[in-house]
Amino acid sequence: MSVALLITAFTMGLFSSSHCLFMCGGIASAFSSPTNTQSQLYLKVILFHLGRLTCYSALGLIAGF
């Protein structure tokens, strides 16, 4: 494995982790709020993932066409 490949993989991992931190950090901290009941937490998690999957599916459909 070449050094250039390792540097590229490390850089991509570094940039993608910052994307996750900034895009999902606020949502993840909202889920961990102590004011959430168990049923509210489940509902928030389900709605979050449903919205995420719908958005990515729509973007994939648009890119496919």
C-alpha positions as CSV (number, residue, x, y, z in Angstrom):
1,M,0.0,0.0,0.0
2,S,1.5,3.3,-1.0
3,V,1.9,6.3,1.3
4,A,-0.2,8.5,-1.0
5,L,-3.1,6.1,-0.7
6,L,-2.8,6.1,3.1
7,I,-2.7,9.9,3.2
8,T,-5.7,10.1,1.0
9,A,-7.7,7.6,3.1
10,F,-6.8,9.5,6.3
11,T,-7.8,12.9,4.8
12,M,-11.1,11.6,3.5
13,G,-11.9,10.1,7.0
14,L,-11.0,13.3,8.7
15,F,-13.2,15.4,6.4
16,S,-16.1,13.0,6.6
17,S,-16.0,12.9,10.4
18,S,-16.3,16.7,10.5
19,H,-19.3,16.5,8.2
20,C,-21.0,14.1,10.6
21,L,-20.2,16.2,13.6
22,F,-21.6,19.4,12.2
23,M,-24.6,17.9,10.4
24,C,-25.7,15.4,13.0
25,G,-24.3,16.7,16.2
26,G,-27.2,19.0,17.1
27,I,-29.7,16.3,16.3
28,A,-27.9,13.7,18.4
29,S,-27.6,16.2,21.4
30,A,-31.4,16.9,21.1
31,F,-32.1,13.1,21.4
32,S,-30.1,12.9,24.6
33,S,-32.1,15.7,26.3
34,P,-33.1,14.6,29.9
35,T,-36.6,16.0,29.3
36,N,-37.4,13.3,26.7
37,T,-39.7,10.5,27.8
38,Q,-39.0,7.0,26.4
39,S,-41.9,7.3,23.9
40,Q,-40.8,10.8,22.8
41,L,-37.3,9.5,22.2
42,Y,-38.4,6.6,20.1
43,L,-40.7,8.9,18.0
44,K,-37.9,11.4,17.4
45,V,-35.5,8.6,16.4
46,I,-38.0,7.0,14.0
47,L,-38.9,10.3,12.4
48,F,-35.3,11.4,12.1
49,H,-34.3,8.2,10.3
50,L,-37.5,8.2,8.1
51,G,-36.7,11.8,7.0
52,R,-33.0,10.9,6.4
53,L,-33.9,7.9,4.3
54,T,-36.6,9.8,2.3
55,C,-34.2,12.6,1.6
56,Y,-31.3,10.4,0.5
57,S,-33.8,8.3,-1.7
58,A,-35.1,11.4,-3.3
59,L,-31.6,12.7,-4.0
60,G,-30.6,9.4,-5.5
61,L,-33.7,9.4,-7.7
62,I,-33.0,12.9,-8.9
63,A,-29.3,12.0,-9.6
64,G,-30.4,8.8,-11.4
65,F,-32.6,10.7,-13.8
